[in-house]
Amino acid sequence: MKLIELRTQISKIDEDMMNLFLKRMEVSRLIGLYKKEHHLPVFDERREIELIEKQKALLNNKEMWPFYKSFLKEVMQVSKEYQKK
Ligand SMILES: O=C(O)C(=O)C[C@]1(C(=O)O)C=C[C@@H](O)C=C1
């Protein structure tokens, strides 16, 4: 397969991921509003551990776990930054 074709595939995947990212951030915004109204902290360590463990169990490509875990942590990090805005 040619490089240009592979890059086209990556671009399409990035577009899908962008749309899912926007959806996730909108839900995060709503959670942030709820937390503000109920005087709850943005950071919820127990929830983050639960989410990471759930994803680890779902992932059937174990080699990818360290990479996917970093990705998830970054996603949660930007989610928290958005809630604090
Ligand atoms: O579930 C929450 O309480 C959220 O605010 C969402 C979220 C996330 O992005 O997954 C963000 C911050 C918390 O530390 C835990 C999880």
The ligand as a Tripos MOL2 file, in Angstrom:
@<TRIPOS>MOLECULE
LIG
   16    16     1     0     0
SMALL
NO_CHARGES

@<TRIPOS>ATOM
      1 O1        -17.1030   11.4370   35.2940 O.co2     1 LIG1
      2 C1        -16.8020   12.5700   35.6890 C.2       1 LIG1
      3 O2        -16.9950   12.9380   36.8500 O.co2     1 LIG1
      4 C2        -16.1870   13.5160   34.7660 C.2       1 LIG1
      5 O3        -16.0350   14.6790   35.0870 O.2       1 LIG1
      6 C3        -15.6270   13.0280   33.4590 C.3       1 LIG1
      7 C4        -14.1490   12.7220   33.5520 C.3       1 LIG1
      8 C5        -13.7460   12.2150   32.1300 C.2       1 LIG1
      9 O4        -13.4000   13.0390   31.2990 O.co2     1 LIG1
     10 O5        -13.8530   11.0060   31.9050 O.co2     1 LIG1
     11 C6        -13.3960   13.9660   33.8930 C.2       1 LIG1
     12 C7        -12.9640   14.2510   35.1400 C.2       1 LIG1
     13 C8        -13.0260   13.3080   36.2610 C.3       1 LIG1
     14 O6        -11.8360   13.2870   36.9860 O.3       1 LIG1
     15 C9        -13.4480   11.9650   35.8210 C.2       1 LIG1
     16 C10       -13.8930   11.6780   34.5720 C.2       1 LIG1
@<TRIPOS>BOND
     1     1     2 2
     2     2     3 1
     3     2     4 1
     4     4     5 2
     5     4     6 1
     6     6     7 1
     7     7     8 1
     8     7    11 1
     9     7    16 1
    10     8     9 2
    11     8    10 1
    12    11    12 2
    13    12    13 1
    14    13    14 1
    15    13    15 1
    16    15    16 2
@<TRIPOS>SUBSTRUCTURE
     1 LIG1         1 GROUP 0 **** ****
